[in-house]
Amino acid sequence: MSTAILTGQPVPGSSIEGDLRSLGFDVQVAADAADAERLVAEAPCDQRVALVDARFVGHVHALRLGLTDPRFALAAVPGAVTAQPDGRATLTRALARENSSGGGTAVAVDSLPDRLVTALADDGAEVHRPELGSLVAAVPADPQARNEARQAVANVDDEAVRLKSAVKSRDGFFTTHFISPYSRYIARWCARRGLTPNQVTTASLITALIAAACAATGTRGGFIAAGVLLIASFVLDCTDGQLARYSLQYSTLGAWLDATFDRAKEYAYYAGLALGAARGGDDVWALALGAMVLQTCRHVVDFSFNEANHDATANTSPTAALSDKLDSVGWTVWVRRMIVLPIGERWAMIAVLTAVTTPRITFYALLVGCAFAATYTTAGRVLRSLTRKAQRTDRAAQALADLADNGPLASFVARVNPGRLGSPLVIALAGTAVLAVSLFSGVTWAPVAGAFVYALTAGQALYRPLKGALDWLVPPLFRAAEYGTVLILAAKADVNGALPAAFGLVAAVAYHHYDTVYRIRGNAGAPPAWLVRAVGGQEGRTLLVTVLAAALTASQFTVALTVMAVAVALVVVVESIRFWVSAGAPAVHDEGEPA
């Protein structure tokens, strides 16, 4: 059990002990600062420890935010400081130094926790201080100040603030106005019954898979049920994050599940729609695969741009300034959020169209909407990049190189021929153009030659750090090239099963790329080099698919795609699970709605 140590002069009638126990702390009382140091040393090393001024007045949720968030090694609010096991040594040193300097003599008239926070800051330690907003957290110096603080506590509804803060500060229009007004209460209901965010996330996945199965029936009733269940899955998808914020139940496993299950749900639903259409005699697998390719490439554009700029210096741009001005006009904010077709709007559109139209119409609308959104966002980011004065860091360049997913073939090319053919983006564009022309040439072995040239240029494109203004476009360009090659060659095979097999292969590879993104976001670096080598790298897989298409019959090519899909999925999913359940995995929590 976590330990909370009360310091300073006790106040008759104070509820602080009960408040701390309600948060799961074993409460102990220190006679002075030296006694507090002893109690900290005696507390279990594998548990959280907190020091709280006995005169503290404030909301319970303020204490919860400051003392129980698992994401931070050290955290504090006025009158209280806490350390998790990996921050204990830092806190202990600060406390020992405070006592040795004579600070312990002022415990009765000064707040020891606040002095420790100052000492930690002086040491350069990173102490998380949550935004409290209207919540109260104070150490009153006299009875009058105490009464005023208590009145301030009474004037603010602690539970209302907690419910409001459970909702993301930035969300899409549909989520904000049609889901969050009631999903936050579902989150509270789950919290009061001991349910965890991971359980709700799993329920959301199961609901989406059932929706996909209903769509796969190909009946009007099945399509209607699929649309309703897809919306229900999205409600649960919002609820799991709100539950995590409401009860501060953040976890590494939960972050991974939330990040990967969204994509699994959506792409499984695409497959269900395609299966349902096939039952009705309409083959829309090419549309389903195209939608997955487009959506994944959109995400890679988002990820690459953010990684390229999240730690850039001198990050100024007239385009960004205009965007900030538009944000000050209320209605433009919602319009701009809606036209990028974020997950809420997208799933609502898919659900409604599934229920009232056909899978083909649903995919047409999805492709048009996503294409417009991708054009809008990419154009805006290109303008920002061209007009922004920024120095990109080595960390950003390495992240882009990791997102490029070059394999052993491209790495070999870069080593043996470190040429200077032009900027990375120009080289990547040239290789992709050659590949695209070869795919549509009509000559059997032309795609192989095109893929070989593409592999050479992929190695050349990373001959120097990706620090150019538009170098963040290289990873999404590679994604479009690889996924597009699989889609085009499977469609040209013109045999039953080729496109579903291609869908499975792209889904497996896309999982690998999403996994790479979330490792980088958590500052854990890219997947291990052996994994990239084992699955061939993006240029190796592209070349292999073109060779298989040229050397095999259409039926054999379908079998080969299936084998590739299973092999890639097994390798990347097993390694991903191993990593994300390990002790060293990062906790990644998105506070913005993904596109």
Order of alpha helices (4+ residues) and beta strands (2+ residues): beta-alpha-beta-alpha-beta-beta-alpha-beta-beta-alpha-alpha-beta-alpha-alpha-alpha-alpha-alpha-alpha-alpha-beta-alpha-alpha-alpha-alpha-beta-alpha-alpha-alpha-alpha-alpha-alpha-alpha-alpha-alpha
